[in-house]
């Protein structure tokens, strides 16, 4: 054993040694925990600190866009920050959905989705780069939208739903119907209708609501099942005829138009192809942010002027908690999967 003249000056204490070693680590860990707690408190209590963006998967002027714009300013007032609408249209809303699915889950990039983007698309597209349920947090629905069978009487001169069906059956493959895009709610509603009644029609997809209804007005296509709010101006101007709404109950804005389900035609019993619009956040978004958003949307929808505006356009306000909306989304996805299978529709 070697003895050093300096040995007697060393006092080795394991506890003091590790304390010195651990103190910087503990300080760093404490700082990290403090930062995390501060960040969580910031996210939950102080959100939002900047503008909130609604990612829109459909063109400006489309029925979906009209609804988003109607709540844009009232929602901004509720949140205390601007609400911006950012258009990423195309692929039946999938471009916008993919963007939000991969966005930072901080509540600042939200999807303004539909029963198509977060429902039927899962059944139609084989290789979606996201999961319509797993990759999103349902925040709040906004409203239910009624479609209505709208025709150009110069192309197909029918005054009732029965006359329309008889003409189409007598001329298989002759009549073209428009939609706002492959897999959009307008496409799925007509596909379900044709499948139930055994009709042979040609589908012509457009890039959005304005182009699709214009094609009917111009006579390029004979008809469309589009949102009441989109076709209403053309109907009031006498340019189109309405034969039946797709909801289970009549629509106040066009109360003179019967429901398809009440027609008594074989295959129409229980027909209901209404769709909803709603707001989604990326998965992982803090629950308190989701709840705050849900409460803000609810407050907007409870304003009499907002409710009256939507109802006058043929829509029905839908208010649900995030949990209730999650069930709505799930049930909707299952329903449209069955429709797609029955109508043999898929999009590669």
Residue pairs with C-beta under 8 A, 6 or more apart in sequence:
40 286
42 49
43 106
43 107
43 286
43 288
43 289
44 286
44 288
44 289
45 288
47 106
47 107
47 286
47 288
47 289
47 292
48 79
48 80
48 81
48 107
48 108
49 81
50 81
50 108
51 81
51 82
51 83
51 84
51 108
52 75
52 76
52 79
52 81
52 82
52 83
52 84
52 107
52 108
52 110
53 83
53 84
53 85
53 86
53 108
53 109
53 110
54 68
54 72
54 83
54 84
54 85
54 86
54 110
54 111
54 112
54 279
55 86
55 88
55 96
55 99
55 100
55 103
55 109
55 110
55 111
55 112
56 64
56 65
56 68
56 85
56 86
56 87
56 88
56 89
56 96
56 112
57 64
57 88
57 89
57 90
57 92
57 93
57 94
57 95
57 96
57 97
57 111
57 112
57 113
57 117
58 64
58 65
58 87
58 89
58 93
58 180
58 208
58 209
59 65
59 87
59 89
59 207
59 208
59 209
59 210
60 87
61 208
61 209
61 210
62 180
62 208
62 209
62 210
62 230
63 145
63 180
63 209
63 226
63 227
63 229
63 230
64 112
64 114
64 209
64 277
65 85
65 87
66 229
66 230
66 313
67 142
67 143
67 145
67 229
67 277
67 310
67 315
68 85
68 112
68 277
69 85
70 306
70 309
70 310
71 142
71 297
71 300
71 301
71 306
72 83
72 85
73 83
74 300
74 303
74 306
75 83
75 296
75 297
75 300
76 82
76 83
78 296
78 297
78 299
78 300
79 293
79 296
85 112
88 95
88 96
88 99
89 95
89 96
89 207
89 208
90 207
91 181
92 116
92 117
92 121
92 124
92 181
92 182
92 183
92 184
92 347
93 113
93 114
93 116
93 117
93 121
93 184
94 117
94 121
94 125
94 128
96 111
96 112
96 117
97 111
97 113
97 117
97 118
97 121
97 130
97 132
97 136
98 128
98 129
98 130
99 109
100 109
100 110
100 111
100 136
100 280
100 281
100 282
101 129
101 130
101 131
101 135
101 136
101 282
101 283
102 130
102 282
103 109
103 282
104 282
105 137
105 281
105 282
105 283
105 284
105 285
105 286
106 285
106 289
107 281
107 285
107 286
107 289
107 290
107 293
109 282
110 139
110 279
110 280
110 281
110 293
111 117
111 118
111 136
111 279
111 280
111 281
112 277
112 278
112 279
113 136
113 277
113 278
113 279
113 280
114 185
114 275
114 276
114 277
114 278
115 185
115 275
115 276
115 277
115 332
115 336
116 183
116 184
116 185
116 188
116 275
116 336
117 132
118 132
118 133
118 136
118 138
118 278
118 280
118 329
118 332
118 333
119 132
119 329
119 332
119 333
119 335
119 336
120 183
120 185
120 188
120 332
120 333
120 336
120 337
120 339
120 340
121 128
121 132
121 183
122 128
122 131
122 132
122 133
122 333
122 336
122 337
123 333
123 336
123 337
123 339
123 340
123 341
123 346
124 182
124 183
124 340
124 345
124 346
124 347
125 183
125 346
125 347
125 348
126 346
126 347
126 348
127 348
130 136
132 329
132 333
133 329
133 330
133 333
134 283
135 282
135 283
136 280
136 281
136 282
136 283
137 280
137 281
137 282
137 283
137 284
137 285
137 290
137 322
138 278
138 280
138 322
138 325
138 326
138 328
138 329
139 278
139 279
139 280
139 281
139 290
139 293
139 294
139 297
139 322
139 325
140 278
140 279
140 293
140 294
140 297
140 298
140 319
140 320
140 322
140 325
141 276
141 277
141 278
141 318
141 319
141 320
141 325
141 328
142 276
142 277
142 278
142 279
142 297
142 301
142 317
142 318
143 276
143 277
143 301
143 310
143 315
143 316
143 317
143 318
144 247
144 274
144 275
144 276
144 315
144 316
144 318
145 185
145 227
145 228
145 229
145 274
145 275
145 276
145 277
145 314
145 315
146 227
146 228
146 245
146 246
146 247
146 251
146 274
146 314
146 315
146 316
147 185
147 186
147 189
147 225
147 226
147 227
147 228
147 245
147 246
147 273
147 274
147 275
148 225
148 226
148 227
148 228
148 231
148 242
148 243
148 244
148 245
148 246
148 251
148 254
148 257
148 314
149 161
149 164
149 193
149 223
149 224
149 225
149 242
149 243
149 244
149 245
149 246
149 260
150 213
150 216
150 223
150 224
150 225
150 226
150 231
150 234
150 235
150 240
150 241
150 242
150 243
151 158
151 164
151 216
151 222
151 223
151 240
151 241
151 242
151 243
152 216
152 217
152 219
152 221
152 222
152 223
152 239
152 240
152 241
153 240
153 241
154 219
155 175
155 219
155 221
155 222
155 223
156 164
156 167
156 168
156 175
156 222
156 223
157 167
158 164
158 166
158 167
158 241
158 243
159 241
160 243
161 243
161 244
161 258
161 260
161 263
161 265
161 268
162 263
162 265
164 223
164 243
165 197
165 199
165 265
167 175
168 174
168 175
168 199
168 200
168 201
169 198
169 199
172 200
173 200
173 201
173 202
175 201
175 202
175 222
175 223
176 201
176 202
176 203
176 204
176 220
176 221
176 222
177 190
177 201
177 202
177 203
177 204
177 221
177 222
177 223
177 224
177 225
178 186
178 204
178 205
178 206
178 212
178 213
178 215
178 216
178 220
178 221
178 223
178 224
178 226
179 186
179 187
179 190
179 203
179 204
179 205
179 206
179 212
179 224
179 225
180 186
180 187
180 205
180 206
180 207
180 208
180 209
180 211
180 212
180 226
181 187
181 205
181 206
181 207
181 208
182 205
182 347
183 345
183 347
184 205
185 273
185 275
186 209
186 212
186 224
186 225
186 226
186 227
187 203
187 205
188 273
188 336
188 339
188 340
188 345
189 225
189 246
189 273
189 275
190 201
190 203
190 224
190 225
191 203
191 339
191 340
191 343
191 345
192 271
192 273
192 339
192 342
192 343
193 199
193 225
193 246
193 260
193 271
193 273
194 200
194 201
194 343
195 339
195 342
195 343
196 267
196 268
196 271
197 265
197 266
197 267
197 268
198 267
204 215
204 220
204 221
206 212
206 215
209 226
209 227
209 230
210 230
212 221
212 224
212 226
213 224
213 226
213 230
213 231
213 234
213 240
215 221
215 224
216 222
216 223
216 224
216 234
216 240
217 234
217 239
217 240
224 231
225 246
225 273
227 314
227 315
228 245
228 251
228 253
228 254
228 313
228 314
228 315
229 253
229 313
229 314
229 315
231 240
231 242
232 253
232 254
232 313
232 314
234 240
235 241
235 242
235 254
242 254
242 257
243 257
244 257
244 258
244 259
244 260
244 263
245 251
245 254
245 257
245 258
245 259
245 260
245 314
246 259
246 260
246 271
246 272
246 273
246 274
247 259
247 272
247 274
248 259
248 261
248 270
248 272
248 274
249 259
250 257
250 258
250 259
251 257
251 314
252 311
252 312
252 314
253 311
253 312
253 313
253 314
254 314
259 271
260 268
260 271
261 268
261 269
261 270
261 271
261 272
276 318
276 328
276 332
278 318
278 325
278 329
279 293
279 297
281 289
281 290
281 293
290 322
291 322
294 321
294 322
298 319
300 306
301 307
301 317
301 319
302 319
306 317
307 317
310 316
310 317
311 317
320 328
339 345
340 346
